[in-house]
Amino acid sequence: MEAVVFDGKTWTLKYDNKYPLPKIENDDDVIVKVEYSGICGTDLHIVQGEFPASKERPLPLGHEFSGTITDVGKKSVFRKGQKVVVDPNRACSLCDFCRKGKYQYCLTAGINSTVGIWRDGGWAQYVKVPQDQVYLLPDGVSTEQGGLCEPYSCVAHGYDRASPLLVGEKILIVGAGIIGNLWVTSLHQLGHRDVTVSEMNKVRLEIVNKLETGYRLVTPDVLDKEKQLYDVIIDCTGVGKVMEISFNYLRHGGKYVLFGCCPPTHQASINPFQIYDKELTIIGVKINPFSFPNALGWLKAMGNRYVNYEKLGVKTYALSEYESALKDLRAGLVSKAMFKIN
């Protein structure tokens, strides 16, 4: 089958049209024929050697994908032909963290066993996953929209972590890649209107403008000049220096949501006195523990008004076009690159 394969020993990608097809091995296995599979910012960090991933053998990346079931194990509750999405993360169900429902902290599962990072992922025509990581798409939600379920599930977890977010609070979103855009759509759907989006790439600001939310769109130099303060800042850049700068834009009692995934090497210097004096809160957001059901509900509620590839700046590519996809994404010509498969 076709796949885009990552070699963790050499940090290289290649297109392989003879990658082995997955087969049912366990009674609860499900094989999904992949239809849409996203390239995430984390994938870029992995390819650049900035984020840990499997080095045991070359494997397809891709932890954001949707598709159709083609085969199931004997004890699976799913059926062939069902449209599904896959949560790439799961609990070990044994450690204290997982048994408290917080598998994002698990030292063996969670981000440490992710499909598409440590196991064969969705940058391939087919992928095998355990059934407890499979979710049916609701009626009216397409596999195209389902391709964004995993990042929306992370946003849903971030929203829960940052709650309460009161309508009327001044919110700043820093970074308008796909994650920034998903925050834009989510906040607008939930009634927030006093939102500013900061992005240095004007092409990406034009993409946000297509979402027709009425949010204020600015470049970072504007923030620096006007010195406005915000109740909530959501950093979607994954750049340590950006946090260092934008942290100063919080008003008293403010919350800083560190959503973008920074490489482990990044550093940021902040003033502890500010945290004390303003009673500031810093909120980390790690993956998507049990938030897929919320994300599926959001997808159904948002519909084509928000979850629309053209409006969001999502462009589709064939697996064989992976180099162009990565190039366009790095250049900021698209907010997200998505493989359209089969």
Buried (B, 14 or more C-beta within 10 A) or exposed (E): BBBBBBBBEEBEBEBBEEBEEBEBEEEBBBBBBBBBBBBBBBBBBBBEEBBBBBEEEBBBBBBBBBBBBEBBBEEBEBEEEBBBBBBBBBBBEEBEBBEEEBBBBBEEBBBBBBBBBBBBBBBBBBBBBBBEBBBBBBEEBBBBBBBBBBBBBBBBBBBEBBEEBEEEBBBBBBBBBBBBBBBBBBBBBEEBEBBBBBBBBEBBBEBBBEBEBEBEBBEBEEBEEEEBBBBBBBBBBBBBEBBBBBBBBBBEEBBBBBBBBBBEEBEBEBEEEBBEEBEBBBBEBBBBBBBBEBBBBBBBEBEEEBBBBEBBBBBBBEBEBBEEBBEBBEEBBBBBBBBBBE
